Amino acid sequence: MKRKMLTSSLTVLLLLASLLPLVSVITTSSVFAKENESVFFDLQTELADLTDFGDGTVHLQKAGSPTLTIAGEKADKALTLSDRENDWYALDLKVNSFDFDYSAEYLVTIHGTTSEADKLVKIGEAGGSYSEFVRTNSDTSQNFTLEKTFTNTELKNLVDTNTNLRIQAETNVDFTITSFIITEKKVGATLPQAPETGLSAGTTVLYDLATDATLQNATANDTYTLPAILATSNPVTIKVASYNDKNSLLVTDRKQDWSGLDINKEQFKVDGKFVDGNYQIKVTGHADTKQAFPTDAKIKLAMNAAPWTTFDWVNVSQESPEFALNYDLDLSAQQLENLAYSFRIQGENNPEIDFYIDELTVSVTQAITYSFTFDETDKTNFESQWTTGGASTLSWADDFGNGDSYALKAVHKQADYNRVSSSIRFVPETPLPAGQYRVKADFFVPAQGAIGKESVLKGAAVLVNNNSSVSPGKIPTEGVAGAETYLMPVGEWVTLEGVTQEGFNSPVEAINFGFYTNGAPTHPDEWYIDNVEIEQIGAIEIEEWPEKEWDLSLKSLKEAYQNYFPIGNIMEVRDLEDDYNTAEMFKHHFNVMTPENAMKPDQISKAKDQYDFTAADKLVDWALNNGIALHAHTLVWHSQSAAWLNTGEAANRATASENMKNYIETVAGHYKGRATTWDVVNEAFANAGEGFDGSDWRTALRKDSPWYIAYANNNTKSSKTLTEDPSDYIYDAYVLARKTDPNAILYYNDYNEEIPAKRDAIALMVMALNQRWLTDDNYDGRLLIEGIGMQSHYWGDSFDAFLVDEALATFVATGAKVSISEVDMPVGAWNNQHNGKKLTKEEETQQAVNYAKLFALYKKYAKFIGRVTIWGKGDDQSWRASGMPLLFDNSFTAKEAYYAVLEPEKYLAEHADIAGDMPSFSPVGTSDTEPTEEPKKDIPNVTPSDNSKDKPKETPKDKPNKILPNTGEIISQISLLLGITMTCVILRKLKMTKK
């Protein structure tokens, strides 16, 4: 029957963090070069136009029921507190009414008088641990001055726990405040520095009753001699009692409510001193049921001195004698030292009830704090923990630094420019606890590290756990203005400082210091980092999940859609022989496989004429041997490609096109006759189709793609023609792929494909290149680009089924088939991401409704859809894991989304109250009725492979798409495309008008 418990500052911290966006600060070093002071708060300004204090002001409020009187003229006001029946009848400063800068310190200065001489006046906490910061006594003239400088650690603790500052005096003493000023002093990033060894971390158990050897070896009913951390609050006797095969403490002979057991805070020291940390006291026990219980009897954990605050309490009775008490609070060393009380386990309304303490632990957890200047001491202690992702070499510089002559230096090795593999990486000896971390680092790019890139270098970035996809571990992150577009200056130190989002709930195995790019044209070739700080500012309790296990009795997804389209998923080599039987699950649910990473260019070829098909071959052989079709992903991409293809000496049209020919002929040739479909070009367009002029698809292309940049170099023509244009790399890739593997169906694949500008640019590109193909000497009577892959990486909060419907209609009108190539749906939004915790019932249901809408649409377009591939299996395996985006949770249990996908129309009908409207427009040639008996599919009737790479591939069931026969027909097709798109929009607006 627990009624009330003080909320811990840690809990409040995490709650606030979940509500606030990630804060990232990118500054040049000059920001912290100069100290300055300014008045942050002035009582005279606060009271300037007031004559009556009333219920308080913007920043001030009264505590208790004193009388507050404002006197004096403007700019010379005084505030008097009288009728003070208790010492806590006081004036509170509302801490959360201010916007503090944690890179500053704040000096509080108060002048005033007391009604009598030599009376105590002090500043302390108005809640929490009621710590006292500063005290003084008024002099013989009754004047007093209180002055206290608050560090950013102290301020942050007050803000995070919503604890006000209290100005108070002795009971019954009136006092007047004549001046109250807070001065802000800019001092830079001065959060607590680590000790010289670099690290202070971990949990220290200060006392544990279960491991108290003296107690556990004692005989029942003995009187127990208490250790220094424990004491009696007389009158009381403490004896040894046997309970559940262990010894407990019996608190007996009680005569007062306060008779109990004290826990001495003076013993809360680590290595002989108080430390900053999270302090926890945990108590379990039971009351003696042989005695009569008074009404409303309680056992509680409280202060053992004024103001006698109760931290936690539980009602006890004959029927419910058990109790559990907890204290959980962040305290600085200074706060703990200033505490005017210790802790007491006692009763209330039960002065004579005996009770037993069965478990008692006292512990402190110190936050993780690293600080590196990369001097000789750091090198000695931590050299083995600093490395790179493999694409750069690392050295400890002793001739250059920011503030000294030491730094870490990275030089790119020209393997690839992936942001993770290129970065400087810190790998702690043991993983750091899951939690929220503040990370700061100085970055510098010298001129020799940016030759030819001076004005286009992407900005510095921090990535946690080698994962550039999980936003809670990024600094800066999606949702922060300019995170992906800010540029890195050359020859200037830049400070990056930010906080990982609260949702980062995995142990920290590595922290990467690099740049917000995967491309050679925008990544430096040489750079330094210095003055790195890593501080844990909040812990996260990792949720317990049931043991991972796939349920193979669930209805098969591929069987549910056997009359509509194939259902696919991704695989990695590790999935083939994991402990969870993932391979059998895949065969149960899916009939087309996309290698998640193994066929990406940087995984197959690290250097020219060097190819490694080991991992990809394992996946391909497994799939084909089990009757599962292969969708090969991908040949030409701006990201995760080897530098030799199109950068450095290859950053020109002639060399890049020759390297493309080499690569595609080698890789597509290796899988000739085995891959049913290929993503030939991936993500060639700008993020949201930026730059699209409405008619020329080339205006929407990604201009920073290494392929585009290389093809733009040494062009013989500058006009926008369909030849000798930087966009030609796209056409070249498809021609090479068709010639190399003529039976494969060739796809273009991209994300944000439902955004109108990008959607229309993609469609126009597909039709234009297919038209160009008509006059190519290699023309074979088929479309060149036969499929459009809609990645479909949607966000739950912004998901719009109408936009998806319009995109499907637009792409169908091009004459190409459509595949849903990478669908997933995280809870939340790109700028307000989910925190990685278990979904609530409401969140899971809304996610399922979104999935039901998608699959209801896909069924409507079934005859035009080649396949639907889900990008991931269990939530925690997803590249967007914090949003829990898939059909199965972290334990591989089917979520509501699975059942929604299984029967989307039924699920929408059952949840009509939240489902809302669905698009009702059917594209040309579609029907809302059952699909045709043999819908067009991407996959043939696959038979097990004999591992022969030269074995002819079976002809797909759907014949290759015929090319549009003439220019007049493509013009007609463009008109049809635009007409369908406009019709979708008009019908949608009409439907909205009806509401």
Number of C-alpha atoms within 10 A of each C-alpha: 12 13 8 11 15 17 15 20 23 20 18 15 22 21 13 15 20 17 11 12 18 24 15 21 14 20 14 16 17 11 13 14 10 9 11 9 14 11 12 16 16 16 21 19 14 16 22 15 12 15 14 13 16 12 9 13 15 11 15 20 19 22 16 14 15 20 16 21 15 17 16 12 14 14 14 14 21 20 21 19 23 18 14 21 15 16 15 21 24 26 26 23 21 19 20 15 12 13 9 17 16 19 15 22 24 24 17 18 16 18 15 20 21 25 16 15 16 16 22 16 23 19 23 21 19 24 16 21 22 21 21 20 20 15 18 16 19 20 15 11 12 16 20 25 19 20 19 15 17 16 17 20 18 16 19 18 18 21 22 21 23 18 23 23 22 26 24 26 26 20 16 15 21 22 25 20 22 18 17 20 19 20 18 21 19 21 17 17 15 14 16 15 16 18 11 12 13 18 17 16 17 14 13 15 15 17 19 15 20 15 10 12 10 13 23 18 11 16 15 18 13 12 15 18 13 14 11 10 15 17 16 17 19 15 14 19 19 22 22 22 23 17 13 7 7 14 23 23 26 27 25 19 17 23 15 19 18 22 24 30 25 22 24 16 18 15 16 24 16 12 7 8 11 19 21 18 21 21 24 19 20 16 20 15 20 19 23 20 16 9 12 12 19 15 11 12 18 24 28 24 28 23 21 22 12 9 13 12 17 17 22 20 25 23 19 25 20 13 7 13 18 20 23 20 20 20 19 20 22 26 23 18 15 15 21 24 19 16 15 17 22 16 22 26 25 26 27 19 15 22 18 19 26 21 23 23 23 22 17 19 17 20 19 24 19 18 21 22 22 21 22 22 23 24 18 13 14 16 16 10 11 18 15 12 14 19 19 21 18 17 20 22 17 18 14 19 16 15 9 15 23 19 11 14 14 21 27 24 22 27 19 20 15 18 19 28 29 25 27 27 20 30 30 29 25 21 20 15 11 10 13 17 21 20 23 24 25 20 22 25 23 25 30 25 24 18 18 14 21 22 14 13 17 20 13 18 25 24 25 26 26 30 28 26 21 21 16 23 14 22 28 28 28 26 30 29 30 19 16 15 12 12 19 18 13 15 18 24 21 21 15 17 22 24 23 24 23 21 26 28 29 29 24 27 22 19 16 20 17 21 24 27 29 29 26 29 24 22 24 26 27 25 27 33 23 20 24 27 25 26 20 20 23 21 23 21 20 22 22 18 12 15 9 9 11 9 11 15 15 19 13 14 8 13 14 17 20 21 17 16 17 14 19 28 29 25 22 28 23 20 22 15 19 12 15 17 11 10 10 16 16 19 16 13 18 25 18 18 19 22 26 27 25 28 21 19 19 25 23 21 24 20 18 21 23 19 15 13 11 9 16 14 15 12 17 21 17 14 23 27 19 18 24 21 16 15 17 24 28 26 28 27 24 24 22 25 20 20 21 19 26 25 26 21 29 28 21 14 12 19 25 21 24 14 18 25 22 13 18 20 18 15 23 22 18 15 21 24 17 17 22 22 21 29 22 25 23 24 24 26 22 20 20 27 27 20 16 17 24 14 17 19 13 13 11 16 23 23 18 24 24 21 17 17 23 27 29 25 20 27 24 22 15 13 15 10 11 10 9 12 10 14 14 18 20 23 24 20 22 20 21 14 18 25 20 20 26 21 16 21 23 14 21 26 27 26 29 25 27 26 24 20 30 25 16 18 19 27 25 26 23 27 23 22 19 26 25 20 18 24 21 16 23 20 10 10 7 12 17 15 14 16 24 29 26 23 29 28 26 26 23 23 22 23 20 24 17 11 19 17 19 20 19 24 24 26 24 27 25 28 28 24 24 26 24 24 25 29 27 23 27 24 21 25 26 23 26 21 18 19 14 17 25 25 21 22 16 17 17 9 10 9 15 17 20 20 28 28 28 25 30 26 26 23 20 24 23 22 22 23 24 27 23 26 27 27 26 28 27 24 27 24 21 21 24 20 14 20 18 26 25 26 29 29 30 30 25 20 23 22 17 21 18 17 17 23 25 20 19 25 24 21 16 24 18 15 23 22 12 12 15 12 8 12 18 10 12 16 19 15 20 17 20 11 10 16 16 14 8 11 17 12 9 13 18 22 23 26 25 16 11 22 13 14 17 10 14 10 15 12 12 11 16 15 16 18 14 14 10 16 17 14 22 20 11 11 13 9 12 19 14 11 17 18 13 16 22 16 14 23 22 14 16 23 16 12 14 18 11 10 13 10 8 6 5
